[in-house]
Amino acid sequence: MTVGTDVRVEETERILVITIDRPQQRNAMTLAASRTIAQALDHLDDSPELRVGVITGAGGTFCSGMDLKGFLKGESASLPGRGFGGFTQKPPAKPLIAAVEGYALAGGFEMVLAADLAIASESARFGLPEVRRGLVARGGGLLRLTRSVPRAIALELILTGEPLLAPRAAELGLINRLVPDGEALAEALRVAAVIAANAPLAIAASKRVVNESPSWNPDEWFDRQGSIVNPVFASEDASEGARAFAEKRTPLWKGR
């Protein structure tokens, strides 16, 4: 796969690590970086060896949003059908963890909201400051934040543009784990390794049900869930999981 100069992509122990690498620009997102991230996430979903993705930023900052210099030149940091950073509109099917140090602002925060899990350092800051620049958080911030925290708190963040400190974000349930500065990526990799050790078909089905079920009518919950999860119970991996438990050994997942 092709890797752009603004983004580093590495594979380690069934985990794909994507690092936004523009530290002098506080990892502000460009069109080229968005394309590389989208390509990397397609590779994550297509590869049978990879189980989990982790996205982070270099130099102590996650992402400060779109590159405003590029915006003034008419460049967008969003891809049609994919969204900001290449995935806020279309996240990967496989789990994605955001490892956040420093600032996650505007589109950077929207990428965190689009990820499945978030690990943040104690000094990390989150925010949607678009209104302070005459803009709107159109990369999913308006849509996802109101579903993640109480409406009044979401509106305060959206309308004031003020930052949210990591400890408060943890209290609100926006991040999964709060760690000392400099340890967000290491902790994200530890969590990713736990996920990667589990059965891939079960992980994929579980994430799909969680994502799709909010739009289901309650009368059809279990029928629609069944169409997704019943094939997992009939899979080779389900038999392997039970057999490995009985034999007191680590299961060998085949993804089928």
Phi, psi and omega in degrees: 000152181273137180241128180281164181290338181270355183219134174253136180233125182226151176246133179210120175049054177069013180241134175260122181251121179250123181240117174288122192238067174227057189301327180291340177253020183053035177057035175300139188278136175245169177297318180297318179295320178299319179296318181294319179296317178300317179296319180294320180289328172297319177297320177302311182291327185278338186274123177290341181278332183270139184243329187217148174247148174231131177241135183212182179231152181273157171073024175083011176226140177283289177195130183269009181108198181284155177288108184293332176295320176293322179300318180295338177269003179091010181269139177256149176261011179249148177253138177305127180079350182245327178090188183297138179068008178084006181203358182294333177271331181223082178294161179292158177289328179276157182301142178229129181247132174265126177253110193248122168242145175066225188272134168231088188243152177051238179301331177298317176292323179295328175293321177298316179295331180279342177286166181275323179226157178221131174246129184228148175281162186297332181263008180295150178228139181239149178182160175238081185274014186306321183297338178283348180245013181074022183240180180229145180283081186266003180270021178111351181299314180294329184276317186272324185297322180291346177261354184254332180225166177306147185305317183297321180290318178300315181294324177299314179296318183289318187275332178269331184075008182284150182284156177248123181284150186303317179301320177291323177299323178293319178299324182278353180084014180283335178235151184276320183218139177251126185231164176300154179306138179089357185245007183297314182294316180300318179291321177299321178293325177294316178295318179299322180295323177295316179296316183297337180280349181271171186290124185297321179294320180293321179297312182298316181293320181296314180296321182296317179297315180300319183285323186270332189295334179301336180268359182278148171287134180308329180294340183248007183312302190284330175294315182288322175298318181300322181296337180267317188266336182300321177299334178294319181293336179267004185277163174297325181295325179297317177295320179296321180297316179293319180295317180295323177297314181296325182269002177055052179221169178283130180292151176250097185284140178248349181072027177208000000 
